[in-house]
């Protein structure tokens, strides 16, 4: 039996048994917890290297028998980066074969899709209340995570003189804390989410600190305006089902479960046939796709609900990239990808995109 068959049970054991005990020791009898964390870090680094593997098999380009769908985006449609901060990581955390000496500040933010039928904010990035939200997360997670808040999305939009009446919804690539922090800053705004990720979020909150890292109260008590959507459309670029948000082919969501049960990829077609693929956390950095490599073993074990599903969708996306090489592929945490987008006018932040 292959090692990945054990991922789910081992991950559940970590969350429900091992890490809560480590968090307790850190705050209680384990007086020398910094040394313990250092030793843990070295062990994790060794395991990450130990379970490295070569590139996944090349799936080849999407067959010619699969059509490239037409889209009719309006002339004034835009895609704009809204960076709200970063998580301080290294390449070795993001993909197999990455260096521990290659610093990667993971993009945490949103992307604004401007469309005359209603604008969409893809994810929400860090919000105004991130400090308090973060303080409610498991102590072990706080100990291994360092973030920098630049400027929340709502403040950037206000600074740019944005008309909030245009904003139709926040569209989540998936229901994880670093994609949801800013949601309370937009009270009453619909939150578009798949049914599977809404159920995943509800279950995670019920598990509390025994589940995947997430916020506690007051975030969990916020009455969000959930808008669950399905995939009533047919195949799209090799993915079995789709959801056309505006009905003109310009914003298409496809299911890509793996990182979470209801993760999605968002294909965007702008005027002059400029194509983007917002792949969420299918990979954390572009190298995951360009080198066809998965997350390191431990990151995959702890971060993906279904590693096999992540792998299958990663290879599907590789096929799409080979068929449409000029498509701009945007992992949610890769600054380089967002640097290719437009920016809001008259907005300054504490940090700058690469």
N, C-alpha and C positions, 0 to 999 in steps of 0.2 A: 504494500500500500504506500502511495507517494506521501511525502511529508505534508503537502498542502491539505490532505484529508483531515489532518489533526487541527487545522487552524481554528475552526469554530470552537471546539471544546476547550482548547488551550487558552484562546482569547477570553472566553467566558470565565475560566478559572482565574485568570489574571484580574479581571474587573471585579469579580464577586468575592474572591478569597485573598489573593496575594496583595494587590495594591492597596485596598483599604487598610490592611494590617500594616503595610509599610507607612502609609499616611499617619496612622495612629502612633506608630513608634517614633516617627519624625517629630511629632508634637509632644511626645511624652517621655518615656524612659530612655530613648536612644539619644543621649546627650551629644554624641559625636556624629550626628546625622550628616554634616557636610562630607566627612570622610566616607560614610556609607554611600552617599550619592555619587561621589567620585569613583568609588569601586564599582558601583552599579553601572556608571557611564562607561568605564573601561570594559566591563563585561558585555554590555550592549554593543559597543563598537566591535569587539571581537566576534560576537555572534553575527552581527551584520555582515562582516567580512567573510565569516565562515560559510554563510549561506548565500553568498553571491553566486550568480549563475550567468552563463553566456546569454547572448541575445536570443529572443524568441524567434521561431522560424518566420521567414519572410512570407507573408500571405499573398504577395503579389497585388497588383492594382485591381480595383473594382472592375469586374468584367464589362466589356462593351455592351453586353445584353442588358445591363442595369442602366437605365437612362439617368442623365443629370437633369433633375426637375427644373422647369422654368419658373421664374418668379417675376412679379411685376411690382417692384418697390416704388413708392412715390418719390418724386424728384427731391423732396426736401427731407428725406429720411437720413438720419445720422446715427453713428455709434461713437459714444464718448466714454473715456476712462474716468472713473471717479475714485482715485486712490485714497484710502482712509488710514493706512498705516502698514506696518510690516511685522512679521514674526522673524526673529533672528535664528536662522538655521544654517546648515551646510549642505553641500551637494550629496554627501554620503547619506544624509537623512532622506533625501528625495528619491534617489534612484540607484539601482545596483551598479557598482563601478564608480560612483561618484566619490570625490575626494573629501576627506575630513578637513582639509585645509582650504577648500573652495567655499568661501562664505556665500551663502544665498539668503538674502533678505526676502522672505516670501511675501508677495503682494497680498494685502488684505484690503478688499474694497469692492467696488461695484462697477457695472457698466450700464450706462444710460442709453437706451434705444429710443430715439425720437422718431415718432410716427404720427401722422395726422389723425389716425384712429385712436390714439392714446399711447402715451409713452410708457415704457417699461424700465424698471430698475432691476437689473439682473443681480441678485444677491444684495446685501445691504452693507457689508463691511463692518468695521468697528463703529459703534454708536456713541452717543454722548455719555452713556452710563457704563462704558466698558470697564472702568476701574472697579465699580461696585459689582458688576456682573462677574468679572474675573475672580473677585474675592470669594464668590460663592462656589467656585469650582473645587474639585478635590484637591487637597493640599499637595499630593504627589505631583499633580499636573501643573500646579502653580510653580512648583520647585524646578521643573524641567522646561518651562516655557517662558520666553522673554519676548515681549511685544513692545512696539512703539506706536502710539496714536499720533497721527498727523492732523487730520481734520475730518470729523464725521461727514457723511454724505449729505445730510440735511443742511449742515452749515455751509457746505460748498455750494449747494444749489441756491441757498438764500443769498450768498455772496455774489453769485452769478446773475441774480435777478430773475431766477427761474420762475415760471408760472406753474405753481403746484397744481392748478386745475387741469393741467395737461397729463398729470401722472395717473396712469390707469391702474398699475399694480406693481408690487415687488414679485419678481419671478425667481424662485429659488432653484438653483442647480441641484441642491440637496440640503437636507436639514441638519447642518452642523453649526456649532456655536460661532465659528469665525465667519460664517456667511449670514448669520441671523442677528448679530448684536445690535445692528441699527434699526431693526424692525419697530421697536417701541417709539422711535423718533417720528414715525409716520402713523399716528393713531387713526384707526378706522380704514386705512388703505388696504384693499384686498391683497392677501398674500397667496400667490398662485403656487401650488405645491401638488405633487402627485399623491394619490391615495396611499400608496405604499410608504412614502416618506412621511406623510402625516401620521400614519400608524406607528412608524418608527420613532418619530418625535414623541408621541404620546407615551409609548412604552419606555423610552429612555428616561423621560421625566418621572415615570412611576418607579423605575429602578433607583433613581437618585444616584448617589455616588457609587453604587454597585454596578452601574451601567457605563456606557461610553461617556467620556468627559462632556459635561454640559453645565449650563447655568442653573442655579437654584432660584428661589424667590428673591426679588419680586418679578423677575423675567417670566418665570413659569406661571405667574398669576395674571399676566397681561392678557386681556381679552382680544386676542388677534382676530382679524376678519379673514379667516381661512377661506380660500377659494380652490377647492380640489378640482383638478382637471384630469381627463383621461386621454386616451390615444385612439380617437375615432377614425383617423386617417389611415391611408394605406402605406405601403413600403416607401422608404425614403433613403436613398444612397446606401442600400444594403441593410438598413435597419427595418425590422418587420412592421412597425407601426409608427404613427406620427400624429402630431397635433399642430395645426396651422393656426397661430394665434390671431392673425388679422385677416386671414382668408385670401391673401394675395401672394402667398409663398415666400414672403420676405423674412418671416420669423417662424421657424419650424422646430418644434421640440420632439425628440425621439427618446425612448427609454434606454438607459444604459446602466442597469443595476450592477452592483458589485461593491463600490465604495460604501454606498448605503443601498437599501432595497429599492428606493425610488429615485436614484440619481438619473439625471437627464443630460443630454447634449443639446445645445441650441445652435442651429444653423441659421445664419443671418446673411441675407443677400441685399447689398446696398445698390444704389444707382451705379450704372456703368459696370454691372456684374461683378462688383467687388464682394468677395465671399469671406465670411468668418465662420469659425466653428468654436463656440465657447464650450469646452469639454468638461468644465467643473473640475472635480478632483479625480477624474479618470487617471491622470498623472499629475504630479505636483510641479514638474518642470518639463520643458519641451523635450529634453533628452529621453524621457520615458518613451516618447513616440519616435523621435528621429533615430534612436539607438535600439528601439524595440526591447526595452528592459523594464522590468517591474520595479515596484518599491522594494527596498531591502526586506529581508525575511521578517524581522521583528516589526517593522513599520506596517508591512502587509498584514501580519498576524493581528496587530492591535488596531489597525485603521480601517480594514476592509471587512464588511459583513460577509462578502462572498468573493474571495480572491479569484476563483475560476471565472465568475462573471466579469470581474474587472479585466482579466486577461483576454477573454473573448472580445470584449468591446474595445480594448486597446488595439487588438489586431484588426478589427473592423475599421477602426479609425485610421490605422496605417494604410489600409487598402484605399480608403477615400483620399488620403493625402497623396498617394501615388497616382491616382486617377486625376485629381485636381491639384496639381503641385503649387498653384498660385493661391490656394486657399490659406488664409491666415488662421493658424490654430492657436487657441488661447487657453492654456491651463489656468485655473483660477488663481494660482499662486506664483505665476511667472511674470515678473516685472517686465521682462523684455517684450513679451507679447502685448501688454497693455501700452507700452511706450509707442506702439505703432498706431494707436488710436488718437482721435482728436481729444482735446481737453476743454473743460469749461472755461469761459472767458472770465477774466478779472478775479481768479481764485489763486491764492497762495496757500501752501501747506508747509508743515515743518520739514518734511522730507521731499525728495525729488525722485521721480522714476528714472531708472537707468537710461 
